[in-house]
Amino acid sequence: MVPNSADAVEFQPNTSTLVDQGMELQLRRFDAELAAGTRRIGWKIGITTGASRKPHGLTAPVIGRLDGARAFASGDAVPLAGAAKVRAEGEMALRVDQALEGDATLDQARAAICGVGPAIELINLNMDKDNIATILSHSIFHEAVIFGPELPPSVLAAGESLWPVGRRNSKCVRTPEPAMIPTDLPALILLVARTLSRYGQRLEPGDRIISGSFIVPLIVEPGDLIEVDFGFLGKVIANTRLA
């Protein structure tokens, strides 16, 4: 698989009542955060594999908002609560420089990408998981996001050269999982645009989209140094500490 394939699968948004309930709660929270002055960062892709979607009756991945109050640059200190059950995911972040509505095409989604870079998402598995509505309401366990350096989108042509390794306290503990790597990253951008359109929103210029993890999530304890290395695309470091 390569992350920019001509054989892309174009997902359509999930349409169940529980998904609608969860997205409406999530976006209500998102709008309130923006109104209070929180930075708009972008969106995440979650529940990316068929096996993980099946228990929830999902036909496609789902999306969550990224918390502008919990977005960090690589190497920044990232405070974590001691009671949190945190995992780190190695992802790719894509930035768009154009607004995208729900009727955008795959070619328009691809053309909108203006930057690509490594990212780590921290998730907190202690968040409620009663059903998919609850999971979506808190943006699929979203705890924080850390962004690495950004490069031009032409790097996507490198394909498997961009598959990452994950390190915890300098020890390599994760290697790429081919089944977890998306066949086409622009198709995920299109899914975000279509999903947001369903709820009266859209992708805006400057939004970042993180792809879902390319590796099995790493266990994280406060004080751990987590590194995800995408080779020549660069690496991203989460420097965690006890809040």
N, C-alpha and C positions, 0 to 999 in steps of 0.2 A: 504494500500500500504506500501511496505517496500523498502528502497533504495538499495536493492541487491537481486532481485527476480529471481527465476528460470524461471519465465514467462516473461522475458525481451522482449521488442519490439526493434528489430534492425532497426534503421532508415537508409535510404539511403539519400545521399546529395540531396538538391534541385538542379534542373538543368536548371532553366529558364535563359533567356538572361539577364534580369535585375539582378538576383542573381549573375551571372558570372561577370557582369560589376561592381557591388558593391564589390565583393570579390577581384577582380583584383585591384581596387583602394585601398582597405584596405590593401592588402598584399604588394602593392608597398610602401605604407606609412610605414608599418611594417619593410620592408627591409631597407628603408632609415633611420629609427630610429636606427636599429641595427648597420648600417654602421657608424652612428654618435656617437656610443658608449652607446646608451641606453640599460639598462639591459633587457634581455629576461626574461619574467615572465611566459607567457602562454596564455590561451585562456578562453573565456567565452561562455556559452550557452545562447541563447536568443530566444525570441518569442516561449515560451515553450508549450503553450496550443493550442489546436485545434482552439478555438474561436479566439485567437489573430493571428493565422496564416492565417485564412480563407480570410481576406480582401486582403492579399498579394499574394494569390494563392500558398502558401507554403504547402509542403507535409511533412515537418520535421522541427524541430528547426534549427536555423542558428547559426553561430559562429562569434565571434569577437576577436581581439587581445587585450590583457591586456597591458596597457601603463606602461612600466617600470619606467617612470619618475613620475608616479602617483600611485605607489604601496607603502603601508604603513603597519607597524606592529600595532597590537591592542594597542590603547591608544595614538598613535602618533597624533600630531596636523595635521589636514588635512585642508589646506587652500581652501576656496571656494570663487568664485566671487559673489558679491552681486546680480548681475543680473541673475545668474543661477537659473533655476527652478529644484531643486535637489530633488531626491527621493533616499531612501536607501532600498536595497534589502538584505534579509537574505538568505545566500547561503551556500553550502558546497563546500569546496575546496579539490580537490584530486591531489596529486603529483604522477607523474610516474617516474620510474627509468630506463625505457627502451625506445628505439626508437620504434615507431609504424608506419608502413606503411598502405596504404589503404587496403591491402589484409589481415590485421590482423583479428583474430577471436575474438569472445566475451571472450573466455577463456583467450586468450593472453592479452586482454585489462584488464581483471580483475587481472591477475597475475602481470601486470605492475604497479599496484597501490602500492606505498610504504608509503604513508602518507595521512591522512584525517584530516580536521579541519574546524572550522567555518570561514566564511568570510562575509564581507559586500561589496557589490558593490554599489557605488554611480553613479546614472545616471542623465544626464542633459536633461530634456525634452524640453529645448529651442533649441536644435540642430535641423537641418533641417530634415524634414520628408516627402519630396515630394513623394518619392516612395521607394521601398525596396532597390534599388541600392544606393540611398543616405543614407539610414539608415545603410546599411552594410558598407559603406565607412567610417563612423565614429564609427564603432564597436558598433552599436545598442545603441547609447546615452551614451557610456562609458565615465565616468568622473574620477573615481578613484576606487581602490580596497584596502581593509584593511583585513589583514590575522590575525586570531587568532592562538592559539597553535595547534600543529600538533600531532596526535596520530597514532598508527599503524592501518592498514586497517581492522583488525579484529573487530573494533568497529562497522562496518557497519552491523554486525549481530544483533545489538540492535534494528534495525527497528524503530518502532514508538517512542521509548525512545529518539530518536535523533530529534524529531520534535521541532522546536524552538518557542520562544516567542520574540517579539520585544518591546523594551522600548525606549521612547523618553524623555530625561531629567528625568529619573528614573520612569516614569509612563508607565505601560504596555498598549500599544496601538495596538498590533497585536498578534494574536494567529495563530497556524498552519492552513493552508488551504489545506486539503487533496487533492483537485483536482490539486493543483500546485506542489505536491511532486512527483518527478520522481519514476517510478516503479523500475528502475535499473540504478544506477549511472555508472557502467562500460559500459553500452550501449551508454551513452553520450560520454564517452571517445572514443569509437569506431566511433561514428559519427564525432568527431573532426578529427580523423585520416583519415577517408574516405574523408571528405571535403577537408582537406589540401592536400591530394594526388591528388585530382582533379585539383589543382592549382600548382602542382610541389613542394609541401612542405610536411613536416611530423612532427609528434609529436617527440620531442627530450627529452632525459633523463633530469629530473629536471623541465620539464614543469608542471605548475599547470593548472587545469581546474576547473572553478567555474560553478556550476550546473544550474544556474537559480534560481529564488527566491522561497523559501518555504512559504513565507508570502506575503500578499499584501504590496506593497512598502510604506514606511513611508515618510511623508513630512519632509523635512530638511531645516532649516534656519541656516545660519552661526552662530556659537556659540552653537548649539545644541550638546548634548551628546547622541549618538545613540548606543544602546546595543542590540545585538542579542545573546540570550542564548540558547544553544543546550543541556542543562543539563550536563551530565557527560562528553560529548565531549568537553565542555568548552564554553566560551563566547568570543565575539569579540566586541571591542568598537571603534567607530568612533568619535574622539574628534574634531569636526569641529570648524573653526574660519574664520573670514572674511579675505580674502587675501589682 
